[in-house]
């Protein structure tokens, strides 16, 4: 019988823990942690992410601010805003929502974020620290995956973990973290040039799917008893829904779940943990600032 890694319930529980901590801090006369977000343009998915981040920030008692900038914003203007946020002592951490408009160099913008406020863990300094196993901000989605595995007590030591996708935000950091001491997986990283993908994924005790293709992983690609982590989020038109769409992942759950020992639903799996990780990183940034 497949068991569900319930990210939604776990996110509620962790938010409760954070809210209690914030209440204790403010009761002692300290200010609340402050998370800011910068969003450039009107991309629908990005608007949803940022709205969710704002809502979750308020739920745990954080101060939240959003800097909305038009699509026509120049790179120089964005860098100026980042400089302002880097130097504002009232802001503990901030994120620059990706993707950015094509005329802006994304890496240049990320490089400008102060590593001490980089709660997304995207700057080269934080990625370097992560690879070295030093204290750092870990990117939110892989951190959420790690939290799910840890809190559900999924055995990882010596297990074969196959990661599909090598993005800077998910696949690459997930592969790194799961191979480290504490998780101790043997990790295989697959990507668009991988040969015999299904042969590899069928060997996975833990399969992390972050390829960005709707229902890409089918039952023939999964070993009986595997733990399957689905990082995908896709909106598919569905007239039977009030919203006109439904959300599906990178895994074809209708046929894969029957083979799994554990699986993450979409929605309600990794997604809610991603936002919680960002809140956890912000609280960490706040504590570092106060010490
Ligand atoms: N775009 C998609 N996911 C993310 C994320 O986790 N952080 C930022 N900044 N942008 C994103």
py3Dmol code that shows the C-alpha trace and the ligand (Angstrom):
import py3Dmol

protein = """\
ATOM      1  CA  UNK A   1       0.000   0.000   0.000  1.00  0.00           C
ATOM      2  CA  UNK A   2       1.370   3.391  -0.972  1.00  0.00           C
ATOM      3  CA  UNK A   3       1.807   5.909   1.823  1.00  0.00           C
ATOM      4  CA  UNK A   4       1.524   9.641   1.257  1.00  0.00           C
ATOM      5  CA  UNK A   5       4.236  12.126   2.166  1.00  0.00           C
ATOM      6  CA  UNK A   6       1.734  14.799   3.181  1.00  0.00           C
ATOM      7  CA  UNK A   7       3.540  18.081   2.544  1.00  0.00           C
ATOM      8  CA  UNK A   8       0.449  20.143   3.247  1.00  0.00           C
ATOM      9  CA  UNK A   9      -0.008  18.773   6.771  1.00  0.00           C
ATOM     10  CA  UNK A  10       3.715  18.935   7.487  1.00  0.00           C
ATOM     11  CA  UNK A  11       3.868  22.543   6.287  1.00  0.00           C
ATOM     12  CA  UNK A  12       1.037  23.465   8.685  1.00  0.00           C
ATOM     13  CA  UNK A  13       2.879  21.807  11.553  1.00  0.00           C
ATOM     14  CA  UNK A  14       6.200  23.558  10.816  1.00  0.00           C
ATOM     15  CA  UNK A  15       4.440  26.914  10.298  1.00  0.00           C
ATOM     16  CA  UNK A  16       2.907  26.424  13.723  1.00  0.00           C
ATOM     17  CA  UNK A  17       6.376  25.839  15.198  1.00  0.00           C
ATOM     18  CA  UNK A  18       7.712  28.986  13.489  1.00  0.00           C
ATOM     19  CA  UNK A  19       4.689  31.053  14.596  1.00  0.00           C
ATOM     20  CA  UNK A  20       5.265  29.981  18.218  1.00  0.00           C
ATOM     21  CA  UNK A  21       8.882  31.036  17.997  1.00  0.00           C
ATOM     22  CA  UNK A  22       7.956  34.410  16.485  1.00  0.00           C
ATOM     23  CA  UNK A  23       5.322  34.970  19.186  1.00  0.00           C
ATOM     24  CA  UNK A  24       7.937  34.286  21.868  1.00  0.00           C
ATOM     25  CA  UNK A  25      10.372  36.720  20.231  1.00  0.00           C
ATOM     26  CA  UNK A  26       7.866  39.544  19.843  1.00  0.00           C
ATOM     27  CA  UNK A  27       6.567  38.969  23.387  1.00  0.00           C
ATOM     28  CA  UNK A  28      10.128  39.698  24.549  1.00  0.00           C
ATOM     29  CA  UNK A  29       9.996  43.024  22.691  1.00  0.00           C
ATOM     30  CA  UNK A  30      11.950  41.977  19.591  1.00  0.00           C
ATOM     31  CA  UNK A  31      10.751  42.942  16.134  1.00  0.00           C
ATOM     32  CA  UNK A  32       9.312  40.240  13.847  1.00  0.00           C
ATOM     33  CA  UNK A  33      11.460  38.648  11.111  1.00  0.00           C
ATOM     34  CA  UNK A  34      11.034  40.393   7.755  1.00  0.00           C
ATOM     35  CA  UNK A  35      11.022  38.617   4.380  1.00  0.00           C
ATOM     36  CA  UNK A  36      10.930  40.691   1.195  1.00  0.00           C
ATOM     37  CA  UNK A  37      10.348  39.617  -2.397  1.00  0.00           C
ATOM     38  CA  UNK A  38      11.145  41.348  -5.661  1.00  0.00           C
ATOM     39  CA  UNK A  39       9.060  40.508  -8.690  1.00  0.00           C
ATOM     40  CA  UNK A  40       9.644  41.917 -12.148  1.00  0.00           C
ATOM     41  CA  UNK A  41       6.884  41.707 -14.763  1.00  0.00           C
ATOM     42  CA  UNK A  42       3.541  39.919 -14.730  1.00  0.00           C
ATOM     43  CA  UNK A  43       4.300  36.187 -15.206  1.00  0.00           C
ATOM     44  CA  UNK A  44       1.240  34.350 -13.805  1.00  0.00           C
ATOM     45  CA  UNK A  45       3.060  31.513 -12.046  1.00  0.00           C
ATOM     46  CA  UNK A  46       5.477  33.980 -10.427  1.00  0.00           C
ATOM     47  CA  UNK A  47       2.576  36.120  -9.166  1.00  0.00           C
ATOM     48  CA  UNK A  48       1.072  33.004  -7.560  1.00  0.00           C
ATOM     49  CA  UNK A  49       4.381  32.013  -5.922  1.00  0.00           C
ATOM     50  CA  UNK A  50       4.916  35.498  -4.502  1.00  0.00           C
ATOM     51  CA  UNK A  51       1.305  35.770  -3.268  1.00  0.00           C
ATOM     52  CA  UNK A  52       1.722  32.415  -1.484  1.00  0.00           C
ATOM     53  CA  UNK A  53       4.997  33.526   0.057  1.00  0.00           C
ATOM     54  CA  UNK A  54       3.337  36.698   1.326  1.00  0.00           C
ATOM     55  CA  UNK A  55       0.352  34.824   2.757  1.00  0.00           C
ATOM     56  CA  UNK A  56       2.587  32.279   4.514  1.00  0.00           C
ATOM     57  CA  UNK A  57       4.808  35.038   5.916  1.00  0.00           C
ATOM     58  CA  UNK A  58       1.799  36.684   7.518  1.00  0.00           C
ATOM     59  CA  UNK A  59       0.511  33.356   8.852  1.00  0.00           C
ATOM     60  CA  UNK A  60       3.679  32.878  10.919  1.00  0.00           C
ATOM     61  CA  UNK A  61       3.810  36.512  12.081  1.00  0.00           C
ATOM     62  CA  UNK A  62       6.607  37.701   9.783  1.00  0.00           C
ATOM     63  CA  UNK A  63       6.654  41.151   8.270  1.00  0.00           C
ATOM     64  CA  UNK A  64       6.425  40.800   4.494  1.00  0.00           C
ATOM     65  CA  UNK A  65       7.015  43.254   1.700  1.00  0.00           C
ATOM     66  CA  UNK A  66       6.834  42.854  -2.050  1.00  0.00           C
ATOM     67  CA  UNK A  67       8.632  45.088  -4.534  1.00  0.00           C
ATOM     68  CA  UNK A  68       6.664  44.906  -7.778  1.00  0.00           C
ATOM     69  CA  UNK A  69       8.585  46.244 -10.752  1.00  0.00           C
ATOM     70  CA  UNK A  70       7.367  46.585 -14.354  1.00  0.00           C
ATOM     71  CA  UNK A  71       8.522  44.305 -17.195  1.00  0.00           C
ATOM     72  CA  UNK A  72      10.424  47.296 -18.619  1.00  0.00           C
ATOM     73  CA  UNK A  73      12.666  47.572 -15.523  1.00  0.00           C
ATOM     74  CA  UNK A  74      16.330  47.837 -16.516  1.00  0.00           C
ATOM     75  CA  UNK A  75      19.049  45.649 -15.078  1.00  0.00           C
ATOM     76  CA  UNK A  76      20.578  48.755 -13.458  1.00  0.00           C
ATOM     77  CA  UNK A  77      17.279  49.625 -11.745  1.00  0.00           C
ATOM     78  CA  UNK A  78      16.908  46.081 -10.429  1.00  0.00           C
ATOM     79  CA  UNK A  79      20.500  46.082  -9.156  1.00  0.00           C
ATOM     80  CA  UNK A  80      19.773  49.379  -7.385  1.00  0.00           C
ATOM     81  CA  UNK A  81      16.758  47.836  -5.634  1.00  0.00           C
ATOM     82  CA  UNK A  82      18.878  44.863  -4.565  1.00  0.00           C
ATOM     83  CA  UNK A  83      21.526  47.202  -3.177  1.00  0.00           C
ATOM     84  CA  UNK A  84      18.804  48.984  -1.182  1.00  0.00           C
ATOM     85  CA  UNK A  85      17.520  45.675   0.238  1.00  0.00           C
ATOM     86  CA  UNK A  86      21.068  44.483   1.016  1.00  0.00           C
ATOM     87  CA  UNK A  87      21.571  47.609   3.142  1.00  0.00           C
ATOM     88  CA  UNK A  88      18.153  47.851   4.821  1.00  0.00           C
ATOM     89  CA  UNK A  89      18.720  46.666   8.419  1.00  0.00           C
ATOM     90  CA  UNK A  90      14.972  45.982   8.853  1.00  0.00           C
ATOM     91  CA  UNK A  91      14.986  43.274   6.164  1.00  0.00           C
ATOM     92  CA  UNK A  92      16.406  39.912   7.218  1.00  0.00           C
ATOM     93  CA  UNK A  93      16.110  38.130   3.913  1.00  0.00           C
ATOM     94  CA  UNK A  94      14.781  38.626   0.411  1.00  0.00           C
ATOM     95  CA  UNK A  95      14.241  36.758  -2.810  1.00  0.00           C
ATOM     96  CA  UNK A  96      14.213  37.873  -6.415  1.00  0.00           C
ATOM     97  CA  UNK A  97      11.507  35.863  -8.131  1.00  0.00           C
ATOM     98  CA  UNK A  98      12.700  33.976 -11.220  1.00  0.00           C
ATOM     99  CA  UNK A  99      12.448  33.945 -14.178  1.00  0.00           C
ATOM    100  CA  UNK A 100      13.458  37.534 -14.918  1.00  0.00           C
ATOM    101  CA  UNK A 101      12.656  39.279 -18.215  1.00  0.00           C
ATOM    102  CA  UNK A 102      15.052  38.270 -21.007  1.00  0.00           C
ATOM    103  CA  UNK A 103      16.842  41.643 -21.146  1.00  0.00           C
ATOM    104  CA  UNK A 104      18.105  41.150 -17.566  1.00  0.00           C
ATOM    105  CA  UNK A 105      21.116  38.937 -16.813  1.00  0.00           C
ATOM    106  CA  UNK A 106      19.789  36.583 -14.142  1.00  0.00           C
ATOM    107  CA  UNK A 107      23.161  35.440 -12.796  1.00  0.00           C
ATOM    108  CA  UNK A 108      24.400  39.024 -12.522  1.00  0.00           C
ATOM    109  CA  UNK A 109      21.326  39.846 -10.428  1.00  0.00           C
ATOM    110  CA  UNK A 110      21.754  36.774  -8.199  1.00  0.00           C
ATOM    111  CA  UNK A 111      25.431  37.627  -7.707  1.00  0.00           C
ATOM    112  CA  UNK A 112      24.408  41.050  -6.375  1.00  0.00           C
ATOM    113  CA  UNK A 113      22.320  39.620  -3.499  1.00  0.00           C
ATOM    114  CA  UNK A 114      24.098  39.716  -0.137  1.00  0.00           C
ATOM    115  CA  UNK A 115      24.820  36.073   0.824  1.00  0.00           C
ATOM    116  CA  UNK A 116      23.638  36.932   4.370  1.00  0.00           C
ATOM    117  CA  UNK A 117      20.154  37.823   3.042  1.00  0.00           C
ATOM    118  CA  UNK A 118      20.011  35.219   0.262  1.00  0.00           C
ATOM    119  CA  UNK A 119      17.250  33.086   1.802  1.00  0.00           C
ATOM    120  CA  UNK A 120      16.743  31.342  -1.561  1.00  0.00           C
ATOM    121  CA  UNK A 121      20.319  30.027  -1.330  1.00  0.00           C
ATOM    122  CA  UNK A 122      20.990  30.967  -4.963  1.00  0.00           C
ATOM    123  CA  UNK A 123      24.224  32.997  -4.628  1.00  0.00           C
ATOM    124  CA  UNK A 124      27.562  31.389  -5.501  1.00  0.00           C
ATOM    125  CA  UNK A 125      28.703  31.879  -1.892  1.00  0.00           C
ATOM    126  CA  UNK A 126      25.775  29.916  -0.454  1.00  0.00           C
ATOM    127  CA  UNK A 127      26.037  27.201  -3.108  1.00  0.00           C
ATOM    128  CA  UNK A 128      29.771  26.925  -2.384  1.00  0.00           C
ATOM    129  CA  UNK A 129      29.114  26.699   1.353  1.00  0.00           C
ATOM    130  CA  UNK A 130      26.449  24.036   0.758  1.00  0.00           C
ATOM    131  CA  UNK A 131      28.842  21.900  -1.317  1.00  0.00           C
ATOM    132  CA  UNK A 132      31.494  22.253   1.389  1.00  0.00           C
ATOM    133  CA  UNK A 133      28.963  21.292   4.080  1.00  0.00           C
ATOM    134  CA  UNK A 134      29.292  24.652   5.826  1.00  0.00           C
ATOM    135  CA  UNK A 135      26.466  26.618   7.418  1.00  0.00           C
ATOM    136  CA  UNK A 136      24.488  28.209   4.581  1.00  0.00           C
ATOM    137  CA  UNK A 137      21.058  28.930   3.169  1.00  0.00           C
ATOM    138  CA  UNK A 138      19.921  25.816   1.299  1.00  0.00           C
ATOM    139  CA  UNK A 139      17.624  26.359  -1.733  1.00  0.00           C
ATOM    140  CA  UNK A 140      14.018  26.016  -0.644  1.00  0.00           C
ATOM    141  CA  UNK A 141      12.774  23.138  -2.822  1.00  0.00           C
ATOM    142  CA  UNK A 142      15.595  20.652  -2.133  1.00  0.00           C
ATOM    143  CA  UNK A 143      15.449  21.698   1.522  1.00  0.00           C
ATOM    144  CA  UNK A 144      11.722  20.840   1.490  1.00  0.00           C
ATOM    145  CA  UNK A 145      12.482  17.415   0.004  1.00  0.00           C
ATOM    146  CA  UNK A 146      15.050  16.781   2.761  1.00  0.00           C
ATOM    147  CA  UNK A 147      12.569  17.878   5.452  1.00  0.00           C
ATOM    148  CA  UNK A 148       9.906  15.487   4.125  1.00  0.00           C
ATOM    149  CA  UNK A 149      12.328  12.532   4.065  1.00  0.00           C
ATOM    150  CA  UNK A 150      13.727  13.334   7.532  1.00  0.00           C
ATOM    151  CA  UNK A 151      10.437  14.012   9.327  1.00  0.00           C
ATOM    152  CA  UNK A 152       8.755  10.935   7.850  1.00  0.00           C
ATOM    153  CA  UNK A 153      11.774   8.862   8.908  1.00  0.00           C
ATOM    154  CA  UNK A 154      12.396   7.503   5.403  1.00  0.00           C
ATOM    155  CA  UNK A 155      15.561   5.417   5.476  1.00  0.00           C
ATOM    156  CA  UNK A 156      18.118   6.947   3.102  1.00  0.00           C
ATOM    157  CA  UNK A 157      21.581   5.639   4.110  1.00  0.00           C
ATOM    158  CA  UNK A 158      23.109   3.538   1.356  1.00  0.00           C
ATOM    159  CA  UNK A 159      19.964   3.817  -0.776  1.00  0.00           C
ATOM    160  CA  UNK A 160      20.196   4.485  -4.479  1.00  0.00           C
ATOM    161  CA  UNK A 161      18.680   7.893  -5.174  1.00  0.00           C
ATOM    162  CA  UNK A 162      18.106   8.849  -8.799  1.00  0.00           C
ATOM    163  CA  UNK A 163      17.498  12.540  -9.495  1.00  0.00           C
ATOM    164  CA  UNK A 164      15.960  13.492 -12.846  1.00  0.00           C
ATOM    165  CA  UNK A 165      16.792  17.099 -13.762  1.00  0.00           C
ATOM    166  CA  UNK A 166      19.934  19.160 -13.146  1.00  0.00           C
ATOM    167  CA  UNK A 167      18.606  22.687 -12.567  1.00  0.00           C
ATOM    168  CA  UNK A 168      20.510  25.030 -10.265  1.00  0.00           C
ATOM    169  CA  UNK A 169      17.353  25.451  -8.153  1.00  0.00           C
ATOM    170  CA  UNK A 170      16.332  21.814  -7.629  1.00  0.00           C
ATOM    171  CA  UNK A 171      18.175  18.888  -9.258  1.00  0.00           C
ATOM    172  CA  UNK A 172      21.769  19.927  -8.626  1.00  0.00           C
ATOM    173  CA  UNK A 173      21.357  20.935  -4.958  1.00  0.00           C
ATOM    174  CA  UNK A 174      19.041  17.944  -4.258  1.00  0.00           C
ATOM    175  CA  UNK A 175      21.663  15.527  -5.628  1.00  0.00           C
ATOM    176  CA  UNK A 176      24.341  17.206  -3.525  1.00  0.00           C
ATOM    177  CA  UNK A 177      22.358  17.242  -0.275  1.00  0.00           C
ATOM    178  CA  UNK A 178      21.147  13.651  -0.537  1.00  0.00           C
ATOM    179  CA  UNK A 179      24.669  12.350  -1.109  1.00  0.00           C
ATOM    180  CA  UNK A 180      26.019  14.128   1.978  1.00  0.00           C
ATOM    181  CA  UNK A 181      26.535  12.773   5.496  1.00  0.00           C
ATOM    182  CA  UNK A 182      23.182  12.554   7.244  1.00  0.00           C
ATOM    183  CA  UNK A 183      21.376  11.292   4.133  1.00  0.00           C
ATOM    184  CA  UNK A 184      24.185   9.123   2.740  1.00  0.00           C
ATOM    185  CA  UNK A 185      22.431   8.152  -0.485  1.00  0.00           C
ATOM    186  CA  UNK A 186      24.293   6.880  -3.528  1.00  0.00           C
ATOM    187  CA  UNK A 187      23.113   9.446  -6.061  1.00  0.00           C
ATOM    188  CA  UNK A 188      22.744   9.178  -9.822  1.00  0.00           C
ATOM    189  CA  UNK A 189      21.886  12.394 -11.610  1.00  0.00           C
ATOM    190  CA  UNK A 190      20.019  12.143 -14.899  1.00  0.00           C
ATOM    191  CA  UNK A 191      19.300  14.832 -17.486  1.00  0.00           C
ATOM    192  CA  UNK A 192      18.257  15.372 -21.094  1.00  0.00           C
ATOM    193  CA  UNK A 193      21.361  13.629 -22.488  1.00  0.00           C
ATOM    194  CA  UNK A 194      21.121  10.568 -20.211  1.00  0.00           C
ATOM    195  CA  UNK A 195      20.996   7.288 -22.122  1.00  0.00           C
ATOM    196  CA  UNK A 196      18.683   4.468 -21.001  1.00  0.00           C
ATOM    197  CA  UNK A 197      16.912   6.717 -18.499  1.00  0.00           C
ATOM    198  CA  UNK A 198      14.256   4.132 -17.587  1.00  0.00           C
ATOM    199  CA  UNK A 199      16.958   1.541 -16.889  1.00  0.00           C
ATOM    200  CA  UNK A 200      18.463   3.910 -14.317  1.00  0.00           C
ATOM    201  CA  UNK A 201      15.205   5.098 -12.760  1.00  0.00           C
ATOM    202  CA  UNK A 202      14.111   1.461 -12.294  1.00  0.00           C
ATOM    203  CA  UNK A 203      17.126   1.035  -9.996  1.00  0.00           C
ATOM    204  CA  UNK A 204      16.041   3.918  -7.758  1.00  0.00           C
ATOM    205  CA  UNK A 205      15.063   3.302  -4.146  1.00  0.00           C
ATOM    206  CA  UNK A 206      14.341   7.040  -4.011  1.00  0.00           C
ATOM    207  CA  UNK A 207      13.370   8.800  -7.233  1.00  0.00           C
ATOM    208  CA  UNK A 208      13.372  12.613  -7.285  1.00  0.00           C
ATOM    209  CA  UNK A 209      11.644  13.966 -10.379  1.00  0.00           C
ATOM    210  CA  UNK A 210      12.361  17.594 -11.278  1.00  0.00           C
ATOM    211  CA  UNK A 211      12.322  17.542 -15.059  1.00  0.00           C
ATOM    212  CA  UNK A 212       9.482  19.989 -15.667  1.00  0.00           C
ATOM    213  CA  UNK A 213       7.472  17.743 -18.033  1.00  0.00           C
ATOM    214  CA  UNK A 214       3.875  16.836 -17.135  1.00  0.00           C
ATOM    215  CA  UNK A 215       3.418  13.143 -16.147  1.00  0.00           C
ATOM    216  CA  UNK A 216       6.830  12.268 -17.586  1.00  0.00           C
ATOM    217  CA  UNK A 217       7.519   9.361 -15.204  1.00  0.00           C
ATOM    218  CA  UNK A 218       5.357   6.319 -15.946  1.00  0.00           C
ATOM    219  CA  UNK A 219       4.923   3.016 -14.080  1.00  0.00           C
ATOM    220  CA  UNK A 220       7.457   1.130 -16.246  1.00  0.00           C
ATOM    221  CA  UNK A 221      10.179   3.543 -15.018  1.00  0.00           C
ATOM    222  CA  UNK A 222       9.668   2.841 -11.312  1.00  0.00           C
ATOM    223  CA  UNK A 223      10.820  -0.039  -9.093  1.00  0.00           C
ATOM    224  CA  UNK A 224       8.303  -1.799  -6.860  1.00  0.00           C
ATOM    225  CA  UNK A 225       8.497  -0.244  -3.362  1.00  0.00           C
ATOM    226  CA  UNK A 226      10.309   2.949  -4.406  1.00  0.00           C
ATOM    227  CA  UNK A 227       9.872   6.343  -2.746  1.00  0.00           C
ATOM    228  CA  UNK A 228       8.889   8.836  -5.446  1.00  0.00           C
ATOM    229  CA  UNK A 229       9.271  12.589  -4.907  1.00  0.00           C
ATOM    230  CA  UNK A 230       7.442  14.665  -7.534  1.00  0.00           C
ATOM    231  CA  UNK A 231       8.691  18.251  -7.818  1.00  0.00           C
ATOM    232  CA  UNK A 232       6.656  19.177 -10.930  1.00  0.00           C
ATOM    233  CA  UNK A 233       3.813  21.684 -10.965  1.00  0.00           C
ATOM    234  CA  UNK A 234       1.834  22.117 -14.198  1.00  0.00           C
ATOM    235  CA  UNK A 235      -1.516  23.770 -14.860  1.00  0.00           C
ATOM    236  CA  UNK A 236      -3.604  21.671 -17.241  1.00  0.00           C
ATOM    237  CA  UNK A 237      -6.893  23.008 -18.677  1.00  0.00           C
ATOM    238  CA  UNK A 238      -9.835  21.165 -17.094  1.00  0.00           C
ATOM    239  CA  UNK A 239     -13.385  22.328 -17.753  1.00  0.00           C
ATOM    240  CA  UNK A 240     -14.778  20.205 -14.919  1.00  0.00           C
ATOM    241  CA  UNK A 241     -12.977  22.481 -12.429  1.00  0.00           C
ATOM    242  CA  UNK A 242     -14.312  25.845 -11.296  1.00  0.00           C
ATOM    243  CA  UNK A 243     -10.885  27.400 -11.887  1.00  0.00           C
ATOM    244  CA  UNK A 244     -10.765  25.922 -15.402  1.00  0.00           C
ATOM    245  CA  UNK A 245      -7.558  24.022 -14.678  1.00  0.00           C
ATOM    246  CA  UNK A 246      -6.050  21.324 -12.497  1.00  0.00           C
ATOM    247  CA  UNK A 247      -2.536  20.886 -11.199  1.00  0.00           C
ATOM    248  CA  UNK A 248      -0.455  17.859 -12.156  1.00  0.00           C
ATOM    249  CA  UNK A 249       3.168  16.910 -11.561  1.00  0.00           C
ATOM    250  CA  UNK A 250       6.084  15.309 -13.408  1.00  0.00           C
ATOM    251  CA  UNK A 251       4.872  11.834 -12.363  1.00  0.00           C
ATOM    252  CA  UNK A 252       1.867   9.936 -13.745  1.00  0.00           C
ATOM    253  CA  UNK A 253       0.478   9.178 -10.299  1.00  0.00           C
ATOM    254  CA  UNK A 254      -2.578   7.318 -11.630  1.00  0.00           C
ATOM    255  CA  UNK A 255      -0.300   4.415 -12.609  1.00  0.00           C
ATOM    256  CA  UNK A 256       2.915   5.003 -10.608  1.00  0.00           C
ATOM    257  CA  UNK A 257       1.506   5.272  -7.072  1.00  0.00           C
ATOM    258  CA  UNK A 258       0.395   1.619  -6.927  1.00  0.00           C
ATOM    259  CA  UNK A 259       4.057   0.576  -7.193  1.00  0.00           C
ATOM    260  CA  UNK A 260       5.448   2.983  -4.567  1.00  0.00           C
ATOM    261  CA  UNK A 261       5.978   2.585  -0.859  1.00  0.00           C
ATOM    262  CA  UNK A 262       5.895   6.388  -0.476  1.00  0.00           C
ATOM    263  CA  UNK A 263       4.902   9.195  -2.817  1.00  0.00           C
ATOM    264  CA  UNK A 264       4.339  12.956  -2.743  1.00  0.00           C
ATOM    265  CA  UNK A 265       0.988  14.156  -4.104  1.00  0.00           C
ATOM    266  CA  UNK A 266       0.716  17.130  -6.486  1.00  0.00           C
ATOM    267  CA  UNK A 267      -0.534  19.518  -5.251  1.00  0.00           C
ATOM    268  CA  UNK A 268       0.163  19.144  -1.511  1.00  0.00           C
ATOM    269  CA  UNK A 269       3.547  17.408  -1.563  1.00  0.00           C
ATOM    270  CA  UNK A 270       6.816  19.239  -2.102  1.00  0.00           C
ATOM    271  CA  UNK A 271       5.199  22.617  -2.936  1.00  0.00           C
ATOM    272  CA  UNK A 272       4.018  23.587   0.577  1.00  0.00           C
ATOM    273  CA  UNK A 273       7.410  22.560   2.023  1.00  0.00           C
ATOM    274  CA  UNK A 274       9.221  24.863  -0.413  1.00  0.00           C
ATOM    275  CA  UNK A 275       7.552  27.927   1.057  1.00  0.00           C
ATOM    276  CA  UNK A 276       8.093  26.680   4.595  1.00  0.00           C
ATOM    277  CA  UNK A 277      11.823  26.252   3.854  1.00  0.00           C
ATOM    278  CA  UNK A 278      11.970  29.885   2.808  1.00  0.00           C
ATOM    279  CA  UNK A 279      10.367  30.874   6.121  1.00  0.00           C
ATOM    280  CA  UNK A 280      12.861  28.682   8.008  1.00  0.00           C
ATOM    281  CA  UNK A 281      15.759  30.326   6.154  1.00  0.00           C
ATOM    282  CA  UNK A 282      14.377  33.782   6.956  1.00  0.00           C
ATOM    283  CA  UNK A 283      14.126  32.932  10.645  1.00  0.00           C
ATOM    284  CA  UNK A 284      17.727  31.697  10.492  1.00  0.00           C
ATOM    285  CA  UNK A 285      18.808  34.969   8.817  1.00  0.00           C
ATOM    286  CA  UNK A 286      16.974  36.948  11.519  1.00  0.00           C
ATOM    287  CA  UNK A 287      18.686  35.027  14.307  1.00  0.00           C
ATOM    288  CA  UNK A 288      22.099  35.514  12.674  1.00  0.00           C
ATOM    289  CA  UNK A 289      21.407  39.275  12.395  1.00  0.00           C
ATOM    290  CA  UNK A 290      20.430  39.522  16.059  1.00  0.00           C
ATOM    291  CA  UNK A 291      23.558  37.696  17.258  1.00  0.00           C
TER     292      UNK A 291
END
"""
ligand_1 = """\
11
LIG
N 10.985 30.586 -9.423
C 10.558 29.304 -9.284
N 10.915 28.836 -8.079
C 11.571 29.821 -7.453
C 12.178 29.940 -6.163
O 12.194 29.017 -5.354
N 12.743 31.137 -5.886
C 12.751 32.163 -6.763
N 13.352 33.293 -6.404
N 12.210 32.093 -7.952
C 11.617 30.926 -8.291
"""
view = py3Dmol.view(width=600, height=400)
view.addModel(protein, "pdb")
view.setStyle({"model": 0}, {"cartoon": {"style": "trace"}})
view.addModel(ligand_1, "xyz")
view.setStyle({"model": 1}, {"stick": {}})
view.zoomTo()
view.show()
